[in-house]
Amino acid sequence: MIDPVLTEPHVSNRLVGGALVFLDQHFDPETVDALLAEAGLPREYIGDRERWVSLTFQNRFNHAINVEARRRAEADGKEWGTKEWSQLWWDIGAFGWDPEVLGPLYSVIRGFGSPRAVYRAIPKLTSQANRSLSFEVAADEPGRMVLAVRSAEGFGALSEDLAWNAQGMFASLPGVWGLPNARVDREETREDGDLVEVRYSAEYVDQATRLPWALADGALAIGVIVGFLAGPAWGFAAAGGVLAVHGLRRAKKAESVLAVEAGRMTEIFEESDARYERLWREEQELRRSLMASRKLSGYLAADLVEQILANPDMELSLGGRRTEAAVLFADIVGFTPRCERLTPERVIKELNIYFAFVDPAFEANDGVIDKRMGDGVMGVFVPREGETNDDVKVRAVRCGLDILRALPACNEALAAIGADPMQVRVGVAAGPLVQGNMGSEFKLEHSVVGDVVNLAARLEGAADHGSVLVDEGSLPADLDRVGPHERGEGRTIRVKGKTDDIRVVGLVPAGD
């Protein structure tokens, strides 16, 4: 399943897909497929030019490219430093104007008629394909254009890769019309070491300034030929004048037609991009609704869920409902210092592996994952039709033991990526609580409140590593129903918020 975080509409596939053509030639398609997979999206997705990717994906993909380029250079005994790295991204940017990369967009670009017109249009063109960037024309003179580039609001600092990529793109733009590359100088602005703005000064030969001279040269040549036949003065004036006027008219007409076609093509892309963003947002709303309905159906009876589906407004009016239930808290031991040693991306990767082993325990025991708090997870077990309070306790305690039983396999998966093993502790408490919608008209969440919730959280904090701590009042009458386990000796603990001490028992999973 594709992570929706990677498909937020930040960068159009018209840009990312173009880079694949260069990379396929620079590396090979199989390697590029592996880099895409490492970044989180398949080639089939990137190949759809109407879709978009997030800046998160773009940064991951760029990092994978840099690592692969360095690996290949070192394997070939070549140097790999700032010069080689910057040249790679310059080349990727320059290659972006290739007809094979642009496809139908190539006609759109040529339709602008000259480099100057495209330089001027870059702020608008960029907004249509990359919403993470902000471009501004800082200076516009014949043969010289200054463009300022910075991140759009909310997207952090500029990437160094992008700075060189843009420079290559600006330098090679005139080549669309067969003109020599522009000379591009840059001026950087940094804050606390972060790149916040780059100003590119491009000096170029403009198609618009070359056309009249080309026509005049042609008129002069024909004028000389006609002059030998009809006299120098008449031949030069007639042939040169007619050719110049006719040529300029044809050039102006052609430029006008191309400009109209470019406008039409741009409108098509704008409509396509707007449609993708609308569909993406609808997909996220559907995803959130599905997740919410799953959670709600875990709390409520099936007939009540069906009534809500038939009349969604009913959910908003649901008040608090008293019920007997069990609450489970599970937490990774020493998670905070673990995070201090790892990058945020690494933390998320390890947590996702952990939850892949933890979540099935809730599903197997018909528990509802009420919320996640970093590494912590809170589960709730409400009575099903025909169940007793003791049945609910059995499901909750068995879930806690199943989580601990899954931990060895989880640690094997972590070891496979070079991660340290995890230790987990669990607390379970059962009793009366209130379930219902909490929040406001802007955001509602179905959850539970009550002393049982607080007690389960305190028990988790007091549990030994690798054990489920349960207060004696929450133990099932027949502990054999929770599966193979070993029961520790009962003890008394002081719990914050409680006047009296509480008798608790620790349980650990045993072999089958």
SVG drawing of the C-alpha trace seen along z (x, -y; Angstrom):
<svg xmlns="http://www.w3.org/2000/svg" viewBox="-30 -52 70 78">
<polyline fill="none" stroke="black" stroke-width="0.4" points="0.0,0.0 1.3,-3.5 1.8,-5.8 -0.4,-8.9 2.3,-11.0 4.4,-10.4 1.6,-11.5 0.7,-14.9 0.4,-17.3 3.7,-19.2 5.7,-18.2 4.2,-17.1 5.3,-13.9 5.9,-15.9 9.1,-17.0 10.0,-13.8 9.2,-11.6 11.5,-13.7 14.4,-13.0 13.9,-9.2 14.8,-9.5 18.2,-11.0 18.7,-8.5 17.9,-5.5 20.6,-6.6 23.1,-7.6 22.5,-4.5 20.2,-1.8 16.4,-1.2 16.8,1.6 18.9,-0.6 16.4,-3.5 13.5,-1.1 15.4,-0.2 16.0,-3.9 12.3,-4.6 11.3,-1.7 13.7,-2.9 12.0,-6.3 8.6,-4.6 6.9,-4.8 6.9,-2.5 7.8,-3.5 4.2,-2.9 3.1,-5.7 5.8,-8.1 5.0,-7.3 1.6,-8.8 2.2,-12.4 -1.2,-13.5 -0.1,-12.5 2.0,-14.3 4.5,-13.4 5.2,-15.0 8.4,-16.9 9.1,-14.0 9.3,-11.6 11.4,-14.1 13.9,-14.4 14.1,-10.7 14.6,-10.0 17.3,-12.7 19.1,-11.2 19.0,-7.8 20.3,-9.2 23.3,-10.9 24.2,-7.7 24.1,-5.6 26.1,-8.1 28.8,-8.2 28.8,-4.4 29.4,-4.0 32.1,-6.6 34.0,-5.0 33.5,-1.5 35.1,-2.9 38.0,-4.5 36.8,-8.0 36.6,-11.1 33.3,-12.1 33.2,-15.5 31.3,-18.7 32.2,-19.3 31.0,-15.9 27.8,-16.1 26.9,-19.6 27.6,-18.6 25.2,-15.6 22.3,-17.8 23.3,-20.5 23.1,-17.9 19.7,-16.6 18.3,-20.2 19.8,-20.8 18.3,-17.5 14.9,-18.7 14.5,-20.6 15.1,-17.5 12.1,-16.8 12.0,-13.2 11.6,-14.5 9.1,-17.3 6.9,-15.4 3.9,-17.6 5.3,-20.3 8.2,-20.8 5.7,-22.5 4.3,-24.6 7.8,-25.9 8.7,-26.6 5.4,-28.3 6.6,-31.1 8.8,-32.1 12.0,-33.1 14.1,-32.4 13.1,-35.7 9.4,-34.9 10.0,-31.6 12.2,-33.2 9.4,-35.6 6.8,-32.8 8.9,-30.6 7.1,-31.8 3.7,-30.7 5.1,-27.6 6.7,-26.6 3.6,-27.1 1.9,-24.7 4.4,-21.9 6.2,-22.5 4.2,-24.0 7.1,-23.7 9.0,-26.5 8.5,-30.2 10.1,-32.0 10.3,-35.7 11.6,-37.7 14.0,-40.1 15.4,-41.8 14.4,-41.7 16.7,-43.3 17.3,-42.4 19.7,-39.5 19.8,-39.3 17.3,-37.8 17.5,-37.6 15.4,-35.0 15.0,-34.6 14.2,-31.1 13.1,-30.3 10.9,-27.6 7.2,-28.2 5.8,-28.9 5.8,-25.9 8.4,-23.9 11.6,-24.7 15.0,-25.5 16.0,-25.0 17.8,-21.8 21.4,-22.0 20.4,-19.5 17.7,-21.8 19.9,-24.8 22.2,-23.2 19.3,-21.6 17.7,-25.0 21.0,-26.5 21.4,-23.8 17.8,-24.3 18.2,-28.1 21.5,-27.7 20.3,-25.3 16.9,-26.9 18.0,-28.8 18.9,-25.4 15.2,-24.8 15.6,-27.3 19.0,-26.1 20.7,-29.0 23.9,-28.7 23.6,-28.1 23.2,-31.1 25.9,-32.1 24.3,-31.8 25.8,-33.3 24.3,-32.8 24.1,-34.6 23.0,-32.6 21.4,-33.8 21.7,-31.6 20.3,-31.7 21.9,-29.6 23.6,-27.6 20.3,-26.8 19.9,-27.9 16.9,-30.2 17.2,-31.9 19.2,-31.7 19.4,-34.5 20.3,-33.4 21.6,-35.9 21.3,-34.5 22.9,-36.2 21.7,-34.8 21.2,-35.4 17.5,-35.9 15.7,-34.4 13.7,-37.6 16.9,-39.6 18.3,-37.2 15.3,-36.9 15.3,-40.4 19.0,-40.1 18.5,-36.7 15.8,-38.0 17.8,-41.1 20.8,-38.8 18.4,-36.8 17.0,-39.9 20.4,-41.2 21.5,-38.0 18.4,-37.9 18.7,-41.6 22.2,-41.1 21.0,-38.3 18.0,-40.3 20.3,-43.3 22.3,-41.6 19.1,-41.0 17.2,-44.2 19.6,-46.8 21.2,-47.2 18.9,-49.9 15.6,-48.4 16.6,-44.8 17.8,-45.5 14.9,-47.7 12.2,-45.5 13.5,-42.1 14.9,-43.1 11.9,-45.0 9.3,-42.4 11.2,-39.6 11.7,-41.4 8.1,-42.4 6.8,-39.0 9.2,-37.2 8.4,-39.3 4.7,-38.9 5.0,-35.1 7.2,-35.0 4.8,-37.1 1.8,-35.0 3.6,-31.8 4.6,-33.1 0.9,-34.1 -0.4,-30.7 2.2,-29.0 1.4,-31.3 -2.3,-30.4 -1.5,-26.6 0.8,-27.1 -2.0,-28.8 -4.4,-25.9 -1.9,-23.3 -1.3,-25.2 -5.0,-25.3 -5.2,-21.5 -2.4,-20.9 -4.0,-23.3 -7.3,-21.4 -5.5,-18.1 -3.6,-19.3 -6.7,-20.7 -8.5,-17.4 -5.6,-15.4 -5.5,-17.6 -9.3,-17.4 -9.2,-13.6 -6.2,-13.3 -8.0,-15.3 -11.2,-13.3 -9.1,-10.1 -7.7,-11.4 -11.1,-12.3 -12.4,-8.8 -9.3,-7.3 -10.0,-9.3 -13.7,-8.4 -12.8,-4.7 -10.4,-4.8 -13.0,-6.6 -15.7,-4.1 -13.4,-1.2 -12.7,-2.7 -16.4,-3.6 -17.5,-0.1 -15.1,1.3 -16.8,-0.6 -20.4,-0.3 -22.8,2.6 -23.3,3.6 -26.9,2.4 -26.0,-1.0 -23.2,-1.3 -25.7,-0.5 -28.0,-3.2 -25.2,-5.7 -24.3,-4.8 -27.9,-5.3 -28.0,-8.6 -24.5,-10.1 -25.8,-13.0 -26.8,-10.6 -23.1,-10.1 -22.8,-13.8 -25.6,-13.5 -24.2,-10.4 -23.7,-11.3 -21.7,-9.6 -22.6,-6.0 -21.6,-4.1 -20.2,-0.7 -18.0,2.0 -14.8,2.3 -11.1,3.0 -8.2,0.7 -4.7,1.7 -1.6,-0.5 1.6,0.8 4.9,-1.1 8.5,-0.6 11.0,-0.7 13.7,-3.4 12.1,-4.9 13.2,-8.5 16.9,-7.9 16.5,-5.6 15.1,-8.5 18.0,-10.7 20.4,-8.3 18.4,-8.1 17.2,-10.3 13.4,-11.0 13.1,-8.9 14.8,-6.0 12.5,-6.2 9.5,-6.1 10.8,-3.1 11.5,-1.1 8.1,-2.1 6.3,-0.9 8.0,2.5 7.0,2.6 3.4,1.8 3.2,4.3 3.7,7.0 1.6,5.2 -1.5,4.3 -2.5,7.9 -2.7,8.7 -5.6,6.2 -7.3,7.5 -7.1,11.1 -8.6,10.1 -11.3,7.8 -9.8,4.7 -10.0,1.1 -6.7,-0.9 -8.0,-4.1 -4.9,-6.2 -1.1,-6.1 1.2,-8.3 4.5,-8.1 5.7,-4.6 2.7,-4.1 -0.6,-2.5 -3.9,-2.6 -6.4,0.2 -10.0,0.5 -12.1,3.7 -15.9,3.2 -18.5,5.9 -19.8,7.7 -23.3,9.1 -23.7,11.9 -20.3,11.3 -19.8,11.1 -17.5,8.6 -15.1,11.6 -15.0,12.2 -13.8,8.7 -11.1,9.1 -9.9,12.3 -9.6,10.5 -7.6,7.6 -5.1,9.7 -4.7,12.1 -4.0,9.2 -1.2,8.0 0.4,11.4 0.1,11.7 2.0,8.4 4.8,9.8 4.7,13.1 5.2,11.2 8.2,9.3 10.9,11.9 9.8,11.9 9.7,8.1 13.2,8.0 14.4,10.3 12.9,8.0 14.6,5.0 18.0,6.9 17.7,7.4 17.9,3.6 20.6,3.2 18.3,1.9 18.6,2.6 16.0,4.9 13.0,3.5 11.5,4.3 7.9,3.7 5.7,3.4 1.9,3.6 -0.7,2.5 -4.4,3.7 -7.3,2.5 -11.0,3.2 -14.2,1.5 -16.8,-1.1 -16.1,-4.0 -17.8,-6.4 -17.6,-6.2 -18.8,-8.8 -17.9,-11.7 -15.5,-14.3 -14.4,-17.5 -16.2,-20.2 -18.1,-20.7 -14.7,-21.2 -13.2,-17.8 -14.9,-15.0 -13.3,-11.8 -15.0,-8.7 -13.1,-7.6 -13.4,-6.6 -12.8,-8.4 -12.8,-7.3 -10.7,-6.1 -10.0,-2.8 -8.1,-4.6 -5.9,-6.4 -5.3,-3.1 -4.2,-1.2 -1.7,-3.9 -0.3,-3.8 0.0,0.0 1.9,-0.1 4.4,-2.5 4.9,-0.2 5.2,3.0 8.4,4.9 10.0,5.3 8.3,8.0 5.3,8.4 1.6,7.5 0.7,5.8 -3.0,6.3 -4.7,5.2 -6.4,8.1 -9.9,6.7 -9.2,6.9 -8.0,10.5 -10.3,13.0 -11.8,15.6 -10.2,18.4 -6.7,17.3 -6.2,20.4 -8.4,18.7 -5.7,16.1 -3.3,18.7 0.0,20.1 1.5,17.8 3.4,17.6 1.9,15.7 4.1,13.8 3.5,13.2 1.0,10.6 2.3,7.3 1.1,4.0 1.9,0.7 1.0,-2.9 -0.7,-4.6 -0.8,-8.3 -4.4,-9.6 -5.4,-6.6 -5.9,-6.9 -5.4,-3.2 -2.6,-0.9 -3.5,1.6 -2.8,5.3 -1.4,6.2 -0.1,9.3 2.5,9.6 1.9,12.1 4.5,13.2 3.9,15.4 5.0,19.0 5.7,21.6 2.8,23.4"/>
</svg>
